[in-house]
Amino acid sequence: MHYPSSYDHRDRGRWLAAGGALYAAAAVALAAYATHVLAGPDQARLQAAAVFAFGHGVAIAALAPGLRGRLGRAALSGLWLAVLLFAGSLVGKAVAGWPLTLAPYGGSLAIASWLVFALDRLRR
């Protein structure tokens, strides 16, 4: 029997997969908003955020359920945070005029996370 209070490593995979699916859904909404409401640099920023969030969201949703090791889960958790930082920064700039300060950190974290994921796959 599975009790909600007991920790199961598969729980993290489910949460990551659900988070990835939410990113993909948000990306579709962002792309629609960018296409139908915005123009100029803000439109381009939102479209870039949508592409980044959709691609990584689908990857996280697809890869998370099958992960067993800590290194792979850490890599996908890093990707989840990278999307939040990178795409979130672009959305913040386009919608609220916030600075793009966090975008480079998100991009760098995405690169590092994919490299860690590749290392995890090579170790299997």
DASUL-V730286 format. One line per field, one symbol per residue. ss: DSSP state (@ for helix, = for strand, . for the rest). phi: phi as a letter, one per 30 degrees, with the letter a starting at -180 (. if undefined). Layout:
ss = ???
phi = ???
//
This chain:
ss = ........@@@@@@@@@@@@@@@@@@@@@@@@@@@@....@@@@@@@@@@@@@@@@@@@@@@@@.....@@@@@@@@@@@@@@@@@@@@@@@@@@@......@@@@@@@@@@@@@@@@@@@@@.
phi = .ccedddbededdddddddddddddddddddddddcccbidddddddddddddddddddddddddddbcddddddddddedddedddddddeddcbidddededdddddddddddddddddddd
//
